[in-house]
């Protein structure tokens, strides 16, 4: 199925690498923004990295089996799974793609917490299908995406001539006619998207499986799908509850919360103002907006990220449990496609 490039960390920085090889393009975008890469050309559109490898990623099935046993990795730790999930969200649109991901993870086995654990399970025969690199020529496969890994030269590399020759060699070997990956999210937005998918699809997977099982037993009523597959809202649910209390007390609590998760003035002000907007589901545009707040300081704030992950996980668990209860009780709420809230 192919293997990912393995990163080797050496203690200290006495001999830093001259070339960065492998990893998603967002990694190189981040390094370039920090002025840590050497330019590979001249002119106004100077490139700072090239493509080291371009793969087609999609669902790969192992040996035929009478039962379908899909295993899916945590997108926060597995680059191929994250690239595939983000590609589907980009190509299909967030509501449609997220609904598909909900269905897949709700029926899938749990993979280990290491890169490649899901693919190893298929190789061992413990599962039948997972996300992996497809064979060449499979770019037209259903739901496949193109995954590009980069290569770049470290700023002020010691062996600059050799490094440039190596990247030139990679460029000469690459198929220039191959399909390119679509433009994705910024590094900060991609990291936020990974947290979103991990929190709602992996951390809440037990509750999701239970909900899907109860919906199936209830005959898959038409109202179950829109209730089960909604994206988390912005403002987050706990903030909405505080705001609904009204009065000065609620405003004080919201301001206190903003100060706790975003101590710096700029991000804190943006959060407070954004929480007063009309409710909307999370999507790529909103994550990009979050990622850009105060030049990325909000997205890099550990307290904000930990709080947001917990918010998304708790929201997902409560929603899945609610849908499971409705399905088990054969609630009339599930006989229509009208939306309702727990």
Buried (B, 14 or more C-beta within 10 A) or exposed (E): BEEBEEEEEEEEEEEEBBBBBBBBBBBBBBBBBEEBBBEBEEEEEEEBBBBBBBBBBBBBBBEEEEEEBBBBBBBBBBBBBBBBBBBBBBEBEBBEBBBBBBBBBBBBBBBBEEBBBBBBBBEEEBBBBBBBBBEEEBBEBEBBBBBBBBBBBBBEBEEEEEBBEBBEEBBEEBEEEBEEBEEBBBBBBBBBBBBBBBBBBBBBBEBBBBBBBBBEEBEEBEBBBBBBBBBBBBBBBBBBEBBEEEEEEBBEBBBEBBBEBBEEEEBBBBBBEBBEEEEEEBBBEBBBEBBBBBEBBBBBBEEBBEBBBBBBBBBBBBBBBBBBBBBBEEBEBBEEEEEEEE
